[in-house]
């Protein structure tokens, strides 16, 4: 034997000895295959058992509920608090009509199959490829996001199941689908599908949808673009129906047409032609019914609180108990249908409006109209944001100021020509009497003066105002951290519903309720599935709500909101207008007009304006028309409602209003020809008081203006002209309490022509001996010519062009003395001297603050 044939140990290998390693490997392989066999066998057994269970479960459900195949869903009902039915939901907007498969054109069938389930004629109820794709997407998203339902599964879901996207529900849905395929033909299943699918806008079934959206009663007359539009709706009925979203509908139509082309059902040319047609809403899609806005709002709220999809909610046999007051709702719909309540438009585009009424005690929504032409599922303007104008002042300025404890209705604010933000923001308003100086909060809001609201917000801080608004349910973004919010200058605006909710806190004594239209929902078995239980949250002091209510009552009793008065009812509220602000349009018109107000029973908000404001479409009248509509509707709605009273805080006596001084008596005025002056004297009204002297003349230059403040009980007026009759009155002023008395009786003094021909005698005191605040000689012209606040005229008498239009301005309440007329600057004297105030004139109009409030005509 050669050495190469020997083993390393020098021994010849034994060919007869067994190889132990190979034997072990074979043994292991045998065990593995045995285990794999049993695992496979177990898997097959489990699969068979599972499949049988699925089939048996589907057969069981189907056999138990066979009647549902021939039963149209049980309509849900909307009722009022007494149980009176307002609406059956499945018929709202159209009746369901069943159509046999033989009467449904083949092209219609093909479009739905191509879009919803292109393997419909190939699978047995469940599309395994579709399920696999859906599972992958669900795993990636970590939630059930992909439906993967076949047409048969959709029939199973719509008839037998709820719409929850869970694995258990999907499994049951598949089992029913398999059972359906065993008992129904493909045509029968497709017929069930096309007659039960939801098309949005309250429309179920292909026939009613075709009639509603296209006014086509005979399905054979549907055109390709219409068929594709209908086939695209079921994926998301509220998104893809052409009435709500024509752009989204067109986009979805393109998807359907592309699918049909890919599957060889239409040509490219047919697709392009069908895409080019523009949808025009027919009259059949604009029918309305009673309570339409309210019912739509109820359905949306019900979806939110139950989590049910719309079609299941509407056809599940639920009873929805609402908070509606049908008398108020009917009154609102009646007045919104009356064109005389709205100003006439220049063309077919009519001015719009919206209104909502709330019970402030619990947040119940009493009535609601979303527009003059509101149709089902339409544009509900009650929930859309608009600029609120001066109606926002109590929310962001007056309310938080009173809440701070530093301000009260009788507190004096400033109405001066002031610019903020380095001169970039100079608020003004349309009042004929601008910048009247000191003015009480009650008078400032009654006359809807803008500068005091801005001045006050500047004093308390924008953050304070924003935080207070947030407590009332109105969240303002970072872009609204500025003084313009005092006048309602908001980036996104607020809705009538938000305004009514915020004002309800003032009406209820400081408690903010949660707005709701549903009291309770029960299912078809009478079991309660939802019940409203939220309680109002106290968001401000009771005294704050009381004082805000008090000043808002003044707006209605004698301010800009007088047209909102209701006979026999106490009304508080605030008007609001927003400036037009269109470049190139010189007009006193507005974008929006508001009235937000309340009685002790209900709170309401009214808005009027155009959906799109432009050079032709804007509001030409003031907020008085909104106030008048409030009065009409609330008067009718409250007719049989028991009268209540506003809550009065128990702690109110701790913050009693200071008492105003007694009125001045014994006023005497005489013309002194030698001194060329008018000398006034009067009786003292008490210790620690000063006196304010008011004057007007008979030249027609204006009304009463503040002439001077005196520490003694006498005053000498040197700023006089010949042949002019002057009328004077005097008030007492308590600087500590910031209270002014009622006006004294008036006196008249006539300056004779002797002034022109008779020079002062030599013994007259020299000018240097006159009081320092008086001019050294009689003025040579009138009025003064100062240009900025705090700058007096050049020897002129008080400017008269901006004086008040009423005389005198006494108040019947101690809380508000006479209005301080224009021309009374904070630091100026009445004679327009070197240290004169704003009465020296205000040449140059200030920049507009963006929002104004025009007083309503009485």
Buried (B, 14 or more C-beta within 10 A) or exposed (E): EEEEEEEEEEEEEEEEEEEEEEEEEEEEEEEEEEEEEEEEEEEEEEEEEEEEEBBEBBBEBBEEEEEBBEEBBBBBBBBBBEEEEBBEBBBBBBBBBBBEBEEBBEBBBBBBBBBBBBEBEEBEBBBEEBBEEBBEBBEEEEEBEBBBBBBBBBBBBBBBBEBBEEEEBBBBBBBBBBBBBEBBEBEBBBBBBBBBBBBBBBBBBBBBBBBBBBEBEEBEEBBBBBBBBBBBBBBEBBBBBBBBBBEBBBEBBBBBBBBBBEEEBBEEEBBEBBBEBEBEBBEBBEEBBEBBBBBBBBBBBBBEBBEBBBBBBBBBBBBBBBBBBBBBBBBBBEBBEEEEBBBEBEEEEBBBBBBBBBBBBBBBBBBBBBBBEBBBBBBBBBBBBBBBBBBBBBBBBBBBBBBBEEBBBBBBBBBBBBBBEEEEBBBBBBBEBBBBBBBBBBBBBBBBBBBBBBBBBBBBEBEBBBBBBEBBBBEBEEEBEBBBBBBBBBBEBBBBBBBBBBBBBBBBBBBBBBBBBBBBBBBEEEEEBBEBEEEBEBBBBBBBBBBBBBBBBBBBBBBBBBBBBBEEBBBBBBBBBBBBBBEEEEEEBBBBBBBBBBBBBBBBBBBBBBEEBEEEBBBBBBBBBBBBBBBBBBBBBBEEBEEEEBBEBEEEEEEEBBEBBEBBEEBEBEBBEEBBBBBBBBEEBEEEBBBBBBBBBEEEBBBBBBBBBBEEBEBBBBBBBBEBEBBBBBBBBBEEBBBBBBBBEBBEBEBEEEBEEEEBEEEEEEEEEBEEBBBEEBBEEBBBBBEEBBBBBBBBBBBBEBBBEEBBBBBEBBBBBBBBBBBBBEEBBBBBBBBBBBBBBBEEEBEBBBBBBBBBEE
